[in-house]
Amino acid sequence: MDAMKAAGLTIVAQQPANSLRDLAQTVMENILTANPDVAAVFASNDLMALGAMEAIKAAKKKVIVVGFDANPDAAKSILAGEMSASIAQSPYNMGKFGVENAVKVLKGETISKRIDTGTLLVDKSNADKYK
């Protein structure tokens, strides 16, 4: 939130959709009613981004939508020119770094409070690899 504000973005809403596509659609419908000029949406997973996208399409709006997880449905939406992007995680690194750091903890070693496992922006240029 701080980074978005520092970049000059105005945050008009932050609402949960409980990782549910249908609830995200309803939430986005409400956001669009209250803020018809919203320019962009970030959803913390692709199911919610896809639900938001349904509301945006129904309202015949052009809004940048970015999700998280790069699931196959999101990749298809990106390729169709609906969603703008998604963020792909690295499950391999998540598992590898998790085990490596668990071993360190068992040995009594200190581990970092934040362990970056890597992410990748998925857009039209590479979404075909995720569908």
Backbone atoms as SQL, in Angstrom:
CREATE TABLE atoms (id INTEGER PRIMARY KEY, chain TEXT, resi INTEGER, resn TEXT, atom TEXT, x REAL, y REAL, z REAL);
INSERT INTO atoms VALUES
  (1, 'A', 1, 'MET', 'N', 0.829, -1.184, 0.000),
  (2, 'A', 1, 'MET', 'CA', 0.000, 0.000, 0.000),
  (3, 'A', 1, 'MET', 'C', 0.881, 1.259, 0.000),
  (4, 'A', 2, 'ASP', 'N', 1.907, 1.244, 0.824),
  (5, 'A', 2, 'ASP', 'CA', 2.791, 2.408, 0.902),
  (6, 'A', 2, 'ASP', 'C', 3.496, 2.642, -0.426),
  (7, 'A', 3, 'ALA', 'N', 3.920, 1.560, -1.076),
  (8, 'A', 3, 'ALA', 'CA', 4.607, 1.691, -2.362),
  (9, 'A', 3, 'ALA', 'C', 3.675, 2.255, -3.427),
  (10, 'A', 4, 'MET', 'N', 2.419, 1.812, -3.406),
  (11, 'A', 4, 'MET', 'CA', 1.457, 2.334, -4.375),
  (12, 'A', 4, 'MET', 'C', 1.215, 3.819, -4.150),
  (13, 'A', 5, 'LYS', 'N', 1.046, 4.205, -2.893),
  (14, 'A', 5, 'LYS', 'CA', 0.843, 5.618, -2.575),
  (15, 'A', 5, 'LYS', 'C', 2.076, 6.435, -2.948),
  (16, 'A', 6, 'ALA', 'N', 3.262, 5.892, -2.674),
  (17, 'A', 6, 'ALA', 'CA', 4.510, 6.585, -3.005),
  (18, 'A', 6, 'ALA', 'C', 4.655, 6.768, -4.516),
  (19, 'A', 7, 'ALA', 'N', 4.058, 5.872, -5.284),
  (20, 'A', 7, 'ALA', 'CA', 4.111, 5.976, -6.745),
  (21, 'A', 7, 'ALA', 'C', 3.056, 6.940, -7.281),
  (22, 'A', 8, 'GLY', 'N', 2.275, 7.539, -6.373),
  (23, 'A', 8, 'GLY', 'CA', 1.282, 8.510, -6.797),
  (24, 'A', 8, 'GLY', 'C', -0.090, 7.933, -7.104),
  (25, 'A', 9, 'LEU', 'N', -0.302, 6.683, -6.742),
  (26, 'A', 9, 'LEU', 'CA', -1.595, 6.057, -6.995),
  (27, 'A', 9, 'LEU', 'C', -2.564, 6.373, -5.861),
  (28, 'A', 10, 'THR', 'N', -3.814, 6.580, -6.227),
  (29, 'A', 10, 'THR', 'CA', -4.868, 6.780, -5.237),
  (30, 'A', 10, 'THR', 'C', -5.593, 5.464, -5.059),
  (31, 'A', 11, 'ILE', 'N', -5.617, 4.959, -3.860),
  (32, 'A', 11, 'ILE', 'CA', -6.287, 3.691, -3.577),
  (33, 'A', 11, 'ILE', 'C', -7.712, 4.017, -3.161),
  (34, 'A', 12, 'VAL', 'N', -8.674, 3.540, -3.972),
  (35, 'A', 12, 'VAL', 'CA', -10.070, 3.873, -3.702),
  (36, 'A', 12, 'VAL', 'C', -10.771, 2.810, -2.869),
  (37, 'A', 13, 'ALA', 'N', -10.224, 1.597, -2.838),
  (38, 'A', 13, 'ALA', 'CA', -10.866, 0.534, -2.053),
  (39, 'A', 13, 'ALA', 'C', -9.878, -0.593, -1.821),
  (40, 'A', 14, 'GLN', 'N', -10.080, -1.269, -0.705),
  (41, 'A', 14, 'GLN', 'CA', -9.362, -2.504, -0.398),
  (42, 'A', 14, 'GLN', 'C', -10.387, -3.392, 0.288),
  (43, 'A', 15, 'GLN', 'N', -10.881, -4.389, -0.467),
  (44, 'A', 15, 'GLN', 'CA', -11.957, -5.216, 0.056),
  (45, 'A', 15, 'GLN', 'C', -11.649, -6.690, -0.154),
  (46, 'A', 16, 'PRO', 'N', -12.001, -7.521, 0.810),
  (47, 'A', 16, 'PRO', 'CA', -11.754, -8.963, 0.662),
  (48, 'A', 16, 'PRO', 'C', -12.787, -9.604, -0.256),
  (49, 'A', 17, 'ALA', 'N', -12.357, -10.657, -0.908),
  (50, 'A', 17, 'ALA', 'CA', -13.274, -11.490, -1.687),
  (51, 'A', 17, 'ALA', 'C', -13.032, -12.958, -1.354),
  (52, 'A', 18, 'ASN', 'N', -12.264, -13.202, -0.314),
  (53, 'A', 18, 'ASN', 'CA', -12.063, -14.546, 0.238),
  (54, 'A', 18, 'ASN', 'C', -11.597, -15.581, -0.789),
  (55, 'A', 19, 'SER', 'N', -10.834, -15.128, -1.762),
  (56, 'A', 19, 'SER', 'CA', -10.299, -15.998, -2.823),
  (57, 'A', 19, 'SER', 'C', -11.399, -16.660, -3.655),
  (58, 'A', 20, 'LEU', 'N', -12.564, -16.026, -3.708),
  (59, 'A', 20, 'LEU', 'CA', -13.700, -16.576, -4.451),
  (60, 'A', 20, 'LEU', 'C', -14.002, -15.712, -5.669),
  (61, 'A', 21, 'ARG', 'N', -14.103, -16.364, -6.809),
  (62, 'A', 21, 'ARG', 'CA', -14.340, -15.642, -8.056),
  (63, 'A', 21, 'ARG', 'C', -15.683, -14.912, -8.053),
  (64, 'A', 22, 'ASP', 'N', -16.743, -15.580, -7.604),
  (65, 'A', 22, 'ASP', 'CA', -18.065, -14.953, -7.638),
  (66, 'A', 22, 'ASP', 'C', -18.154, -13.791, -6.648),
  (67, 'A', 23, 'LEU', 'N', -17.551, -13.939, -5.479),
  (68, 'A', 23, 'LEU', 'CA', -17.555, -12.849, -4.511),
  (69, 'A', 23, 'LEU', 'C', -16.732, -11.674, -5.040),
  (70, 'A', 24, 'ALA', 'N', -15.638, -11.953, -5.703),
  (71, 'A', 24, 'ALA', 'CA', -14.804, -10.896, -6.287),
  (72, 'A', 24, 'ALA', 'C', -15.585, -10.122, -7.347),
  (73, 'A', 25, 'GLN', 'N', -16.413, -10.819, -8.095),
  (74, 'A', 25, 'GLN', 'CA', -17.239, -10.135, -9.092),
  (75, 'A', 25, 'GLN', 'C', -18.186, -9.149, -8.396),
  (76, 'A', 26, 'THR', 'N', -18.830, -9.590, -7.333),
  (77, 'A', 26, 'THR', 'CA', -19.740, -8.722, -6.580),
  (78, 'A', 26, 'THR', 'C', -18.993, -7.544, -5.968),
  (79, 'A', 27, 'VAL', 'N', -17.845, -7.814, -5.374),
  (80, 'A', 27, 'VAL', 'CA', -17.033, -6.744, -4.783),
  (81, 'A', 27, 'VAL', 'C', -16.663, -5.725, -5.850),
  (82, 'A', 28, 'MET', 'N', -16.254, -6.197, -7.026),
  (83, 'A', 28, 'MET', 'CA', -15.851, -5.277, -8.096),
  (84, 'A', 28, 'MET', 'C', -17.040, -4.493, -8.619),
  (85, 'A', 29, 'GLU', 'N', -18.193, -5.118, -8.690),
  (86, 'A', 29, 'GLU', 'CA', -19.405, -4.388, -9.100),
  (87, 'A', 29, 'GLU', 'C', -19.647, -3.221, -8.145),
  (88, 'A', 30, 'ASN', 'N', -19.504, -3.478, -6.846),
  (89, 'A', 30, 'ASN', 'CA', -19.694, -2.427, -5.841),
  (90, 'A', 30, 'ASN', 'C', -18.633, -1.337, -5.951),
  (91, 'A', 31, 'ILE', 'N', -17.406, -1.735, -6.200),
  (92, 'A', 31, 'ILE', 'CA', -16.329, -0.756, -6.359),
  (93, 'A', 31, 'ILE', 'C', -16.587, 0.119, -7.578),
  (94, 'A', 32, 'LEU', 'N', -17.004, -0.493, -8.672),
  (95, 'A', 32, 'LEU', 'CA', -17.284, 0.280, -9.887),
  (96, 'A', 32, 'LEU', 'C', -18.463, 1.230, -9.696),
  (97, 'A', 33, 'THR', 'N', -19.438, 0.825, -8.914),
  (98, 'A', 33, 'THR', 'CA', -20.576, 1.703, -8.634),
  (99, 'A', 33, 'THR', 'C', -20.114, 2.926, -7.846),
  (100, 'A', 34, 'ALA', 'N', -19.285, 2.706, -6.851),
  (101, 'A', 34, 'ALA', 'CA', -18.797, 3.803, -6.009),
  (102, 'A', 34, 'ALA', 'C', -17.686, 4.617, -6.672),
  (103, 'A', 35, 'ASN', 'N', -16.943, 3.978, -7.584),
  (104, 'A', 35, 'ASN', 'CA', -15.776, 4.614, -8.223),
  (105, 'A', 35, 'ASN', 'C', -15.777, 4.287, -9.717),
  (106, 'A', 36, 'PRO', 'N', -16.663, 4.887, -10.486),
  (107, 'A', 36, 'PRO', 'CA', -16.792, 4.516, -11.901),
  (108, 'A', 36, 'PRO', 'C', -15.547, 4.783, -12.747),
  (109, 'A', 37, 'ASP', 'N', -14.632, 5.611, -12.249),
  (110, 'A', 37, 'ASP', 'CA', -13.429, 5.933, -13.014),
  (111, 'A', 37, 'ASP', 'C', -12.204, 5.154, -12.560),
  (112, 'A', 38, 'VAL', 'N', -12.407, 4.065, -11.807),
  (113, 'A', 38, 'VAL', 'CA', -11.264, 3.272, -11.345),
  (114, 'A', 38, 'VAL', 'C', -10.432, 2.851, -12.565),
  (115, 'A', 39, 'ALA', 'N', -9.125, 2.947, -12.432),
  (116, 'A', 39, 'ALA', 'CA', -8.237, 2.687, -13.565),
  (117, 'A', 39, 'ALA', 'C', -7.552, 1.330, -13.505),
  (118, 'A', 40, 'ALA', 'N', -7.372, 0.787, -12.299),
  (119, 'A', 40, 'ALA', 'CA', -6.619, -0.456, -12.179),
  (120, 'A', 40, 'ALA', 'C', -7.045, -1.229, -10.936),
  (121, 'A', 41, 'VAL', 'N', -6.844, -2.546, -11.011),
  (122, 'A', 41, 'VAL', 'CA', -7.171, -3.443, -9.905),
  (123, 'A', 41, 'VAL', 'C', -6.014, -4.413, -9.728),
  (124, 'A', 42, 'PHE', 'N', -5.613, -4.618, -8.476),
  (125, 'A', 42, 'PHE', 'CA', -4.693, -5.710, -8.161),
  (126, 'A', 42, 'PHE', 'C', -5.431, -6.660, -7.238),
  (127, 'A', 43, 'ALA', 'N', -5.475, -7.919, -7.616),
  (128, 'A', 43, 'ALA', 'CA', -6.097, -8.950, -6.788),
  (129, 'A', 43, 'ALA', 'C', -5.005, -9.896, -6.320),
  (130, 'A', 44, 'SER', 'N', -5.092, -10.338, -5.069),
  (131, 'A', 44, 'SER', 'CA', -4.025, -11.155, -4.502),
  (132, 'A', 44, 'SER', 'C', -4.065, -12.608, -4.962),
  (133, 'A', 45, 'ASN', 'N', -5.016, -12.959, -5.801),
  (134, 'A', 45, 'ASN', 'CA', -4.944, -14.233, -6.527),
  (135, 'A', 45, 'ASN', 'C', -5.732, -14.112, -7.826),
  (136, 'A', 46, 'ASP', 'N', -5.515, -15.044, -8.727),
  (137, 'A', 46, 'ASP', 'CA', -6.136, -14.958, -10.043),
  (138, 'A', 46, 'ASP', 'C', -7.638, -15.204, -10.026),
  (139, 'A', 47, 'LEU', 'N', -8.129, -16.010, -9.098),
  (140, 'A', 47, 'LEU', 'CA', -9.574, -16.222, -9.046),
  (141, 'A', 47, 'LEU', 'C', -10.291, -14.908, -8.793),
  (142, 'A', 48, 'MET', 'N', -9.774, -14.119, -7.873),
  (143, 'A', 48, 'MET', 'CA', -10.396, -12.824, -7.600),
  (144, 'A', 48, 'MET', 'C', -10.188, -11.854, -8.761),
  (145, 'A', 49, 'ALA', 'N', -9.045, -11.908, -9.411),
  (146, 'A', 49, 'ALA', 'CA', -8.814, -11.049, -10.583),
  (147, 'A', 49, 'ALA', 'C', -9.793, -11.403, -11.697),
  (148, 'A', 50, 'LEU', 'N', -10.034, -12.688, -11.890),
  (149, 'A', 50, 'LEU', 'CA', -10.976, -13.115, -12.933),
  (150, 'A', 50, 'LEU', 'C', -12.404, -12.706, -12.587),
  (151, 'A', 51, 'GLY', 'N', -12.770, -12.776, -11.327),
  (152, 'A', 51, 'GLY', 'CA', -14.086, -12.306, -10.906),
  (153, 'A', 51, 'GLY', 'C', -14.237, -10.810, -11.130),
  (154, 'A', 52, 'ALA', 'N', -13.203, -10.053, -10.775),
  (155, 'A', 52, 'ALA', 'CA', -13.216, -8.612, -11.020),
  (156, 'A', 52, 'ALA', 'C', -13.344, -8.329, -12.506),
  (157, 'A', 53, 'MET', 'N', -12.652, -9.119, -13.310),
  (158, 'A', 53, 'MET', 'CA', -12.696, -8.941, -14.758),
  (159, 'A', 53, 'MET', 'C', -14.106, -9.146, -15.298),
  (160, 'A', 54, 'GLU', 'N', -14.843, -10.092, -14.733),
  (161, 'A', 54, 'GLU', 'CA', -16.227, -10.323, -15.171),
  (162, 'A', 54, 'GLU', 'C', -17.079, -9.083, -14.913),
  (163, 'A', 55, 'ALA', 'N', -16.925, -8.475, -13.753),
  (164, 'A', 55, 'ALA', 'CA', -17.678, -7.266, -13.435),
  (165, 'A', 55, 'ALA', 'C', -17.292, -6.119, -14.362),
  (166, 'A', 56, 'ILE', 'N', -16.015, -6.021, -14.655),
  (167, 'A', 56, 'ILE', 'CA', -15.520, -4.954, -15.527),
  (168, 'A', 56, 'ILE', 'C', -16.057, -5.136, -16.942),
  (169, 'A', 57, 'LYS', 'N', -16.045, -6.367, -17.431),
  (170, 'A', 57, 'LYS', 'CA', -16.596, -6.634, -18.772),
  (171, 'A', 57, 'LYS', 'C', -18.086, -6.305, -18.812),
  (172, 'A', 58, 'ALA', 'N', -18.823, -6.717, -17.792),
  (173, 'A', 58, 'ALA', 'CA', -20.267, -6.461, -17.749),
  (174, 'A', 58, 'ALA', 'C', -20.566, -4.966, -17.731),
  (175, 'A', 59, 'ALA', 'N', -19.692, -4.208, -17.089),
  (176, 'A', 59, 'ALA', 'CA', -19.874, -2.751, -17.014),
  (177, 'A', 59, 'ALA', 'C', -19.325, -2.045, -18.250),
  (178, 'A', 60, 'LYS', 'N', -18.745, -2.821, -19.163),
  (179, 'A', 60, 'LYS', 'CA', -18.153, -2.278, -20.396),
  (180, 'A', 60, 'LYS', 'C', -17.113, -1.190, -20.093),
  (181, 'A', 61, 'LYS', 'N', -16.245, -1.513, -19.127),
  (182, 'A', 61, 'LYS', 'CA', -15.178, -0.602, -18.720),
  (183, 'A', 61, 'LYS', 'C', -13.837, -1.135, -19.205),
  (184, 'A', 62, 'LYS', 'N', -12.879, -0.251, -19.306),
  (185, 'A', 62, 'LYS', 'CA', -11.498, -0.635, -19.611),
  (186, 'A', 62, 'LYS', 'C', -10.678, -0.345, -18.359),
  (187, 'A', 63, 'VAL', 'N', -10.285, -1.409, -17.664),
  (188, 'A', 63, 'VAL', 'CA', -9.554, -1.291, -16.407),
  (189, 'A', 63, 'VAL', 'C', -8.382, -2.268, -16.448),
  (190, 'A', 64, 'ILE', 'N', -7.237, -1.833, -16.010),
  (191, 'A', 64, 'ILE', 'CA', -6.076, -2.720, -15.902),
  (192, 'A', 64, 'ILE', 'C', -6.327, -3.672, -14.735),
  (193, 'A', 65, 'VAL', 'N', -6.216, -4.964, -14.994),
  (194, 'A', 65, 'VAL', 'CA', -6.416, -5.972, -13.948),
  (195, 'A', 65, 'VAL', 'C', -5.172, -6.848, -13.865),
  (196, 'A', 66, 'VAL', 'N', -4.596, -6.931, -12.675),
  (197, 'A', 66, 'VAL', 'CA', -3.426, -7.767, -12.429),
  (198, 'A', 66, 'VAL', 'C', -3.755, -8.724, -11.287),
  (199, 'A', 67, 'GLY', 'N', -3.518, -9.986, -11.522),
  (200, 'A', 67, 'GLY', 'CA', -3.743, -11.004, -10.513),
  (201, 'A', 67, 'GLY', 'C', -2.434, -11.574, -10.004),
  (202, 'A', 68, 'PHE', 'N', -2.543, -12.665, -9.278),
  (203, 'A', 68, 'PHE', 'CA', -1.363, -13.291, -8.685),
  (204, 'A', 68, 'PHE', 'C', -1.546, -14.797, -8.725),
  (205, 'A', 69, 'ASP', 'N', -0.614, -15.513, -9.240),
  (206, 'A', 69, 'ASP', 'CA', -0.517, -16.973, -9.318),
  (207, 'A', 69, 'ASP', 'C', -0.294, -17.473, -10.737),
  (208, 'A', 70, 'ALA', 'N', -0.657, -16.695, -11.731),
  (209, 'A', 70, 'ALA', 'CA', -0.489, -17.091, -13.136),
  (210, 'A', 70, 'ALA', 'C', -1.112, -18.453, -13.417),
  (211, 'A', 71, 'ASN', 'N', -2.368, -18.616, -12.997),
  (212, 'A', 71, 'ASN', 'CA', -3.031, -19.887, -13.269),
  (213, 'A', 71, 'ASN', 'C', -3.482, -19.946, -14.732),
  (214, 'A', 72, 'PRO', 'N', -3.819, -21.122, -15.244),
  (215, 'A', 72, 'PRO', 'CA', -4.162, -21.259, -16.664),
  (216, 'A', 72, 'PRO', 'C', -5.319, -20.364, -17.119),
  (217, 'A', 73, 'ASP', 'N', -6.345, -20.198, -16.305),
  (218, 'A', 73, 'ASP', 'CA', -7.455, -19.325, -16.695),
  (219, 'A', 73, 'ASP', 'C', -7.013, -17.869, -16.802),
  (220, 'A', 74, 'ALA', 'N', -6.143, -17.449, -15.925),
  (221, 'A', 74, 'ALA', 'CA', -5.615, -16.085, -15.997),
  (222, 'A', 74, 'ALA', 'C', -4.775, -15.917, -17.256),
  (223, 'A', 75, 'ALA', 'N', -3.953, -16.901, -17.572),
  (224, 'A', 75, 'ALA', 'CA', -3.145, -16.832, -18.793),
  (225, 'A', 75, 'ALA', 'C', -4.035, -16.709, -20.021),
  (226, 'A', 76, 'LYS', 'N', -5.117, -17.467, -20.056),
  (227, 'A', 76, 'LYS', 'CA', -6.051, -17.376, -21.186),
  (228, 'A', 76, 'LYS', 'C', -6.699, -15.995, -21.244),
  (229, 'A', 77, 'SER', 'N', -7.049, -15.436, -20.099),
  (230, 'A', 77, 'SER', 'CA', -7.640, -14.102, -20.051),
  (231, 'A', 77, 'SER', 'C', -6.637, -13.049, -20.542),
  (232, 'A', 78, 'ILE', 'N', -5.401, -13.192, -20.151),
  (233, 'A', 78, 'ILE', 'CA', -4.356, -12.268, -20.603),
  (234, 'A', 78, 'ILE', 'C', -4.208, -12.356, -22.114),
  (235, 'A', 79, 'LEU', 'N', -4.143, -13.571, -22.637),
  (236, 'A', 79, 'LEU', 'CA', -3.992, -13.760, -24.082),
  (237, 'A', 79, 'LEU', 'C', -5.211, -13.243, -24.848),
  (238, 'A', 80, 'ALA', 'N', -6.378, -13.254, -24.216),
  (239, 'A', 80, 'ALA', 'CA', -7.610, -12.756, -24.849),
  (240, 'A', 80, 'ALA', 'C', -7.711, -11.229, -24.762),
  (241, 'A', 81, 'GLY', 'N', -6.742, -10.597, -24.100),
  (242, 'A', 81, 'GLY', 'CA', -6.752, -9.145, -23.987),
  (243, 'A', 81, 'GLY', 'C', -7.655, -8.619, -22.881),
  (244, 'A', 82, 'GLU', 'N', -7.991, -9.479, -21.929),
  (245, 'A', 82, 'GLU', 'CA', -8.842, -9.060, -20.812),
  (246, 'A', 82, 'GLU', 'C', -7.958, -8.635, -19.640),
  (247, 'A', 83, 'MET', 'N', -7.500, -9.589, -18.845),
  (248, 'A', 83, 'MET', 'CA', -6.557, -9.249, -17.780),
  (249, 'A', 83, 'MET', 'C', -5.283, -8.702, -18.402),
  (250, 'A', 84, 'SER', 'N', -4.619, -7.819, -17.675),
  (251, 'A', 84, 'SER', 'CA', -3.372, -7.250, -18.179),
  (252, 'A', 84, 'SER', 'C', -2.170, -8.119, -17.845),
  (253, 'A', 85, 'ALA', 'N', -2.179, -8.695, -16.639),
  (254, 'A', 85, 'ALA', 'CA', -1.018, -9.462, -16.199),
  (255, 'A', 85, 'ALA', 'C', -1.361, -10.280, -14.961),
  (256, 'A', 86, 'SER', 'N', -0.444, -11.160, -14.625),
  (257, 'A', 86, 'SER', 'CA', -0.487, -11.912, -13.382),
  (258, 'A', 86, 'SER', 'C', 0.957, -12.080, -12.926),
  (259, 'A', 87, 'ILE', 'N', 1.109, -12.428, -11.688),
  (260, 'A', 87, 'ILE', 'CA', 2.443, -12.636, -11.134),
  (261, 'A', 87, 'ILE', 'C', 2.606, -14.130, -10.843),
  (262, 'A', 88, 'ALA', 'N', 3.630, -14.735, -11.429),
  (263, 'A', 88, 'ALA', 'CA', 3.903, -16.155, -11.212),
  (264, 'A', 88, 'ALA', 'C', 4.909, -16.313, -10.083),
  (265, 'A', 89, 'GLN', 'N', 4.617, -17.235, -9.209),
  (266, 'A', 89, 'GLN', 'CA', 5.545, -17.583, -8.137),
  (267, 'A', 89, 'GLN', 'C', 6.435, -18.735, -8.600),
  (268, 'A', 90, 'SER', 'N', 7.384, -19.096, -7.788),
  (269, 'A', 90, 'SER', 'CA', 8.279, -20.201, -8.093),
  (270, 'A', 90, 'SER', 'C', 8.073, -21.307, -7.063),
  (271, 'A', 91, 'PRO', 'N', 7.147, -22.242, -7.329),
  (272, 'A', 91, 'PRO', 'CA', 6.899, -23.317, -6.370),
  (273, 'A', 91, 'PRO', 'C', 8.156, -24.135, -6.061),
  (274, 'A', 92, 'TYR', 'N', 9.004, -24.320, -7.064),
  (275, 'A', 92, 'TYR', 'CA', 10.243, -25.064, -6.838),
  (276, 'A', 92, 'TYR', 'C', 11.078, -24.372, -5.757),
  (277, 'A', 93, 'ASN', 'N', 11.293, -23.052, -5.927),
  (278, 'A', 93, 'ASN', 'CA', 12.082, -22.313, -4.941),
  (279, 'A', 93, 'ASN', 'C', 11.402, -22.280, -3.575),
  (280, 'A', 94, 'MET', 'N', 10.073, -22.203, -3.573),
  (281, 'A', 94, 'MET', 'CA', 9.348, -22.184, -2.300),
  (282, 'A', 94, 'MET', 'C', 9.635, -23.465, -1.517),
  (283, 'A', 95, 'GLY', 'N', 9.575, -24.589, -2.200),
  (284, 'A', 95, 'GLY', 'CA', 9.859, -25.866, -1.547),
  (285, 'A', 95, 'GLY', 'C', 11.318, -25.994, -1.150),
  (286, 'A', 96, 'LYS', 'N', 12.201, -25.666, -2.098),
  (287, 'A', 96, 'LYS', 'CA', 13.639, -25.786, -1.854),
  (288, 'A', 96, 'LYS', 'C', 14.091, -24.902, -0.697),
  (289, 'A', 97, 'PHE', 'N', 13.736, -23.618, -0.764),
  (290, 'A', 97, 'PHE', 'CA', 14.157, -22.693, 0.287),
  (291, 'A', 97, 'PHE', 'C', 13.498, -23.040, 1.619),
  (292, 'A', 98, 'GLY', 'N', 12.270, -23.538, 1.560),
  (293, 'A', 98, 'GLY', 'CA', 11.576, -23.951, 2.789),
  (294, 'A', 98, 'GLY', 'C', 12.315, -25.070, 3.489),
  (295, 'A', 99, 'VAL', 'N', 12.706, -26.091, 2.736),
  (296, 'A', 99, 'VAL', 'CA', 13.427, -27.228, 3.322),
  (297, 'A', 99, 'VAL', 'C', 14.811, -26.777, 3.809),
  (298, 'A', 100, 'GLU', 'N', 15.519, -26.003, 2.977),
  (299, 'A', 100, 'GLU', 'CA', 16.848, -25.532, 3.380),
  (300, 'A', 100, 'GLU', 'C', 16.792, -24.743, 4.687),
  (301, 'A', 101, 'ASN', 'N', 15.805, -23.884, 4.804),
  (302, 'A', 101, 'ASN', 'CA', 15.710, -23.055, 6.005),
  (303, 'A', 101, 'ASN', 'C', 15.184, -23.830, 7.196),
  (304, 'A', 102, 'ALA', 'N', 14.347, -24.826, 6.965),
  (305, 'A', 102, 'ALA', 'CA', 13.896, -25.688, 8.067),
  (306, 'A', 102, 'ALA', 'C', 15.087, -26.434, 8.654),
  (307, 'A', 103, 'VAL', 'N', 15.983, -26.906, 7.793),
  (308, 'A', 103, 'VAL', 'CA', 17.193, -27.597, 8.258),
  (309, 'A', 103, 'VAL', 'C', 18.056, -26.639, 9.083),
  (310, 'A', 104, 'LYS', 'N', 18.189, -25.401, 8.613),
  (311, 'A', 104, 'LYS', 'CA', 18.974, -24.412, 9.368),
  (312, 'A', 104, 'LYS', 'C', 18.383, -24.195, 10.763),
  (313, 'A', 105, 'VAL', 'N', 17.063, -24.075, 10.834),
  (314, 'A', 105, 'VAL', 'CA', 16.403, -23.863, 12.126),
  (315, 'A', 105, 'VAL', 'C', 16.652, -25.057, 13.047),
  (316, 'A', 106, 'LEU', 'N', 16.546, -26.262, 12.494),
  (317, 'A', 106, 'LEU', 'CA', 16.787, -27.469, 13.292),
  (318, 'A', 106, 'LEU', 'C', 18.217, -27.526, 13.819),
  (319, 'A', 107, 'LYS', 'N', 19.140, -26.918, 13.083),
  (320, 'A', 107, 'LYS', 'CA', 20.539, -26.874, 13.505),
  (321, 'A', 107, 'LYS', 'C', 20.816, -25.707, 14.448),
  (322, 'A', 108, 'GLY', 'N', 19.762, -24.916, 14.736),
  (323, 'A', 108, 'GLY', 'CA', 19.932, -23.779, 15.625),
  (324, 'A', 108, 'GLY', 'C', 20.456, -22.532, 14.943),
  (325, 'A', 109, 'GLU', 'N', 20.509, -22.553, 13.629),
  (326, 'A', 109, 'GLU', 'CA', 20.995, -21.390, 12.887),
  (327, 'A', 109, 'GLU', 'C', 19.887, -20.350, 12.746),
  (328, 'A', 110, 'THR', 'N', 20.294, -19.129, 12.511),
  (329, 'A', 110, 'THR', 'CA', 19.351, -18.035, 12.292),
  (330, 'A', 110, 'THR', 'C', 19.027, -17.945, 10.801),
  (331, 'A', 111, 'ILE', 'N', 17.763, -17.693, 10.510),
  (332, 'A', 111, 'ILE', 'CA', 17.367, -17.501, 9.112),
  (333, 'A', 111, 'ILE', 'C', 16.785, -16.096, 8.942),
  (334, 'A', 112, 'SER', 'N', 16.744, -15.658, 7.730),
  (335, 'A', 112, 'SER', 'CA', 16.208, -14.343, 7.409),
  (336, 'A', 112, 'SER', 'C', 14.707, -14.291, 7.703),
  (337, 'A', 113, 'LYS', 'N', 14.228, -13.128, 8.116),
  (338, 'A', 113, 'LYS', 'CA', 12.793, -12.956, 8.365),
  (339, 'A', 113, 'LYS', 'C', 12.011, -12.935, 7.062),
  (340, 'A', 114, 'ARG', 'N', 12.667, -12.578, 5.971),
  (341, 'A', 114, 'ARG', 'CA', 12.027, -12.533, 4.658),
  (342, 'A', 114, 'ARG', 'C', 12.894, -13.298, 3.675),
  (343, 'A', 115, 'ILE', 'N', 12.304, -14.287, 3.028),
  (344, 'A', 115, 'ILE', 'CA', 13.028, -15.096, 2.059),
  (345, 'A', 115, 'ILE', 'C', 12.332, -14.951, 0.712),
  (346, 'A', 116, 'ASP', 'N', 13.001, -14.327, -0.224),
  (347, 'A', 116, 'ASP', 'CA', 12.426, -14.077, -1.555),
  (348, 'A', 116, 'ASP', 'C', 12.617, -15.315, -2.418),
  (349, 'A', 117, 'THR', 'N', 11.517, -15.918, -2.818),
  (350, 'A', 117, 'THR', 'CA', 11.580, -17.122, -3.648),
  (351, 'A', 117, 'THR', 'C', 11.462, -16.802, -5.129),
  (352, 'A', 118, 'GLY', 'N', 11.279, -15.540, -5.447),
  (353, 'A', 118, 'GLY', 'CA', 11.232, -15.114, -6.844),
  (354, 'A', 118, 'GLY', 'C', 9.827, -15.091, -7.418),
  (355, 'A', 119, 'THR', 'N', 9.599, -14.116, -8.264),
  (356, 'A', 119, 'THR', 'CA', 8.346, -13.998, -9.001),
  (357, 'A', 119, 'THR', 'C', 8.661, -13.546, -10.419),
  (358, 'A', 120, 'LEU', 'N', 7.667, -13.676, -11.284),
  (359, 'A', 120, 'LEU', 'CA', 7.834, -13.284, -12.686),
  (360, 'A', 120, 'LEU', 'C', 6.544, -12.645, -13.167),
  (361, 'A', 121, 'LEU', 'N', 6.654, -11.531, -13.857),
  (362, 'A', 121, 'LEU', 'CA', 5.490, -10.892, -14.445),
  (363, 'A', 121, 'LEU', 'C', 5.053, -11.689, -15.667),
  (364, 'A', 122, 'VAL', 'N', 3.785, -12.070, -15.694),
  (365, 'A', 122, 'VAL', 'CA', 3.223, -12.796, -16.826),
  (366, 'A', 122, 'VAL', 'C', 2.283, -11.840, -17.556),
  (367, 'A', 123, 'ASP', 'N', 2.597, -11.571, -18.822),
  (368, 'A', 123, 'ASP', 'CA', 1.757, -10.715, -19.653),
  (369, 'A', 123, 'ASP', 'C', 1.605, -11.370, -21.025),
  (370, 'A', 124, 'LYS', 'N', 1.134, -10.626, -22.004),
  (371, 'A', 124, 'LYS', 'CA', 0.898, -11.231, -23.320),
  (372, 'A', 124, 'LYS', 'C', 2.156, -11.847, -23.932),
  (373, 'A', 125, 'SER', 'N', 3.310, -11.328, -23.563),
  (374, 'A', 125, 'SER', 'CA', 4.564, -11.822, -24.153),
  (375, 'A', 125, 'SER', 'C', 4.934, -13.237, -23.708),
  (376, 'A', 126, 'ASN', 'N', 4.427, -13.685, -22.545),
  (377, 'A', 126, 'ASN', 'CA', 4.821, -15.002, -22.051),
  (378, 'A', 126, 'ASN', 'C', 3.664, -15.828, -21.465),
  (379, 'A', 127, 'ALA', 'N', 2.445, -15.322, -21.553),
  (380, 'A', 127, 'ALA', 'CA', 1.287, -16.008, -20.947),
  (381, 'A', 127, 'ALA', 'C', 1.028, -17.369, -21.578),
  (382, 'A', 128, 'ASP', 'N', 1.440, -17.559, -22.816),
  (383, 'A', 128, 'ASP', 'CA', 1.230, -18.845, -23.489),
  (384, 'A', 128, 'ASP', 'C', 1.884, -20.005, -22.726),
  (385, 'A', 129, 'LYS', 'N', 2.948, -19.722, -21.998),
  (386, 'A', 129, 'LYS', 'CA', 3.653, -20.749, -21.221),
  (387, 'A', 129, 'LYS', 'C', 2.877, -21.179, -19.989),
  (388, 'A', 130, 'TYR', 'N', 1.845, -20.424, -19.618),
  (389, 'A', 130, 'TYR', 'CA', 1.114, -20.695, -18.368),
  (390, 'A', 130, 'TYR', 'C', -0.299, -21.219, -18.578),
  (391, 'A', 131, 'LYS', 'N', -0.741, -21.324, -19.841),
  (392, 'A', 131, 'LYS', 'CA', -2.126, -21.757, -20.060),
  (393, 'A', 131, 'LYS', 'C', -2.301, -23.230, -20.072);
